[in-house]
Amino acid sequence: MKIWQKKERKDAELLGAKQTPRSGGLWFAKGDSKSSKYLIENKTSKHDSFTIPRKMWEKLEKEALLSRRIPLLSIQFGEKDTELIILSKNDFIELLFKI
């Protein structure tokens, strides 16, 4: 199994989400996985950095909005333990104060 496949599976399990068919490649099933609350896009990088183009984020935001979910971008650097979850500041603040 490839690194990105392991990541998608692990993130879906940890976040209580279901993986989408063909990793979001179908018009009716966007994102790599989704839960009742989140639309998750997974990325892996062999390098020590990862660039997030604005278009990538805007696409994820639009797909999440259409599915009434919060967009999450989950990034893993190589096979190391360094993983990040990116979400918008507004979504972070909203989640922070709902607790």
Contact map, one row per residue, 1 for C-alpha under 8 A:
111011000000000000000000000000000000000000000000000000000000000000000000000000000000000000000000000
111111000000000000000000000000000000000000000000000000000000000000000000000000000000000000000000000
111111100000000000000000000000000000000000010000000000000000000000000000000000100000000000000000000
011111110000000000000000000000000000000001110000000000000000000000000000000000000000000000000000000
111111111000000000000000000000000000000000000000000000000000000000000000000000000000000000000000000
111111111100000000000000000000000000000000000000000000000000000000000000000000000000000000000000000
001111111110000000000000000000000000000001000000000000000000000000000000000100000000000000000000000
000111111111000000100000000000011000000001000000000000000000000000000000000000000000000000000000000
000011111111100000100000000000000000000000000000000000000000000000000000000000000000000000000000000
000001111111110000000000000000000000000000000000000000000000000000000000000000000000000000000000000
000000111111111010000000000000000000000000000000000000000000000000000000000000000000000000000000000
000000011111111111100000000000001100000000000000000000000000000000000000000000000000000000000000000
000000001111111111000000000000000000000000000000000000000000000000000000000000000000000000000000000
000000000111111110000000000000000000000000000000000000000000000000000000000000000000000000000000000
000000000011111110000000000000000010000000000000000000000000000000000000000000000000000000000000000
000000000001111111000000000000000010000000000000000000000000000000000000000000000000000000000000000
000000000011111111100000000000001111010000000000000000000000000000000000000000000000000000000000000
000000000001100111110000000000001110000000000000000000000000000000000000000000000000000000000000000
000000011001000011111010000000011100000000000000000000000000000000000000000000000000000000000000000
000000000000000001111111000011111100000000000000000000000000000000000000000000000000000000000000000
000000000000000000111111110010000000000000000000000000000000000000000000000000000000000000000000000
000000000000000000011111110000000000000000000000000000000000000000000000000000000000000000000000000
000000000000000000111111100001111000000000000000000000000000000000000000000000000000000000000000000
000000000000000000011111111011111000000000000000000000000000000000000000000000000000000000000000000
000000000000000000001111111011100000000000000000000000000000000000000000000000000000000000000000000
000000000000000000001101111111000000000000000000000000000000000000000000000000000000000000000000000
000000000000000000000001111111000000000000000000000000000000000000000000000000000000000000000000000
000000000000000000000000011111000000000000000000000000000000000000000000000000000000000000000000000
000000000000000000011001111111100000000000000000000000000000000000000000000000000000000000000000000
000000000000000000010011111111111000000000000000000000000000001000000000000000000000000000000000000
000000000000000000010011100011111100001110000000000000000001001000000000000000000000000000000000000
000000010000000000110011000001111100001111000000000000000000000000000000000000000000000000000000000
000000010001000011110011000001111110001110000000000000000000000000000000000000000000000000000000000
000000000001000011110000000000111111111100000000000000000000000000000000000000000000000000000000000
000000000000001111000000000000001111111000000000000000000000000000000000000000000000000000000000000
000000000000000010000000000000000111110000000000000000000000000000001000000000000000000000000000000
000000000000000000000000000000000111111000000000000000000000000000011100000000000000000000000000000
000000000000000010000000000000000111111100000000000000000000000100001111000000000000000000000000000
000000000000000000000000000000111110111110000000000000000001001100101111000000000000000000000000000
000000000000000000000000000000111100011111000000000000000000000000000011110000000000000000000000000
000000000000000000000000000000111000001111100000000000000001000000000011110000000000000000000000000
000100110000000000000000000000010000000111110000000000000000000000000000111000000000000000000000000
000100000000000000000000000000000000000011111000000000000000000000000000111100000000000000000000000
001100000000000000000000000000000000000001111100000000000000000000000000001111000000000000000000000
000000000000000000000000000000000000000000111111110000000000000000000000001111000000000000000000000
000000000000000000000000000000000000000000011111000000000000000000000000000011100000000000000000000
000000000000000000000000000000000000000000001111110000000000000000000000000011000000000000000000000
000000000000000000000000000000000000000000001111110000000000000000000000000011000000000000000000000
000000000000000000000000000000000000000000001011111000000000000000000000000010000000000000000000000
000000000000000000000000000000000000000000001011111100000000000000000000000000000000000000000000000
000000000000000000000000000000000000000000000000111110000000000000000000000000000000000000000000000
000000000000000000000000000000000000000000000000011111011000000000000000000000000000000000000000000
000000000000000000000000000000000000000000000000001111111000000000000000000000000000000000000000000
000000000000000000000000000000000000000000000000000111111100000000000000000000000000000000000000000
000000000000000000000000000000000000000000000000000011111110000000000000000000000000000000000000000
000000000000000000000000000000000000000000000000000111111111000000000000000000000000000000000000000
000000000000000000000000000000000000000000000000000111111111100000000000000000000000000000000000000
000000000000000000000000000000000000000000000000000001111111110000000000000000000000000000000000000
000000000000000000000000000000000000000000000000000000111111111000000000000000000000000000000000000
000000000000000000000000000000100000001010000000000000011111111100000010000000000000000000000000000
000000000000000000000000000000000000000000000000000000001111111110000110000000000000000000000000000
000000000000000000000000000000000000000000000000000000000111111111000000000000000000000000000000000
000000000000000000000000000001100000001000000000000000000011111111100000000000000000000000000000000
000000000000000000000000000000000000011000000000000000000001111111111110000000000000000000000000000
000000000000000000000000000000000000000000000000000000000000111111111100000000000000000000000000000
000000000000000000000000000000000000000000000000000000000000011111111000000000000000000000000000000
000000000000000000000000000000000000001000000000000000000000001111111000000000000000000000000000000
000000000000000000000000000000000000100000000000000000000000000111111100000000000000000000000000000
000000000000000000000000000000000001111000000000000000000000000111111110000000000000000000000000000
000000000000000000000000000000000000111000000000000000000000100110011111000000000000000000100000000
000000000000000000000000000000000000011110000000000000000001100100001111100000000000001100000000000
000000000000000000000000000000000000011110000000000000000000000000000111110000000000111000000000000
000000000000000000000000000000000000000111100000000000000000000000000011111000000000111000000000000
000000000000000000000000000000000000000111100000000000000000000000000001111100000011110000000000000
000000000000000000000000000000000000000001111000000000000000000000000000111110000011110000000000000
000000100000000000000000000000000000000000111000000000000000000000000000011111111111000000000000000
000000000000000000000000000000000000000000011111100000000000000000000000001111111110000000000000000
000000000000000000000000000000000000000000011111000000000000000000000000000111110000000000000000000
001000000000000000000000000000000000000000000100000000000000000000000000000111111000000000000000000
000000000000000000000000000000000000000000000000000000000000000000000000000111111100000000000000000
000000000000000000000000000000000000000000000000000000000000000000000000000110111110000000000000000
000000000000000000000000000000000000000000000000000000000000000000000000000110011111000000000000000
000000000000000000000000000000000000000000000000000000000000000000000000011110001111100000000000000
000000000000000000000000000000000000000000000000000000000000000000000000011100000111110000000000000
000000000000000000000000000000000000000000000000000000000000000000000001111000000011111000000000000
000000000000000000000000000000000000000000000000000000000000000000000001111000000001111100000000000
000000000000000000000000000000000000000000000000000000000000000000000011100000000000111110110000000
000000000000000000000000000000000000000000000000000000000000000000000010000000000000011111110000000
000000000000000000000000000000000000000000000000000000000000000000000000000000000000001111111000000
000000000000000000000000000000000000000000000000000000000000000000000000000000000000000111111100000
000000000000000000000000000000000000000000000000000000000000000000000100000000000000001111111110000
000000000000000000000000000000000000000000000000000000000000000000000000000000000000001111111111000
000000000000000000000000000000000000000000000000000000000000000000000000000000000000000011111111100
000000000000000000000000000000000000000000000000000000000000000000000000000000000000000001111111110
000000000000000000000000000000000000000000000000000000000000000000000000000000000000000000111111111
000000000000000000000000000000000000000000000000000000000000000000000000000000000000000000011111111
000000000000000000000000000000000000000000000000000000000000000000000000000000000000000000001111111
000000000000000000000000000000000000000000000000000000000000000000000000000000000000000000000111111
000000000000000000000000000000000000000000000000000000000000000000000000000000000000000000000011111
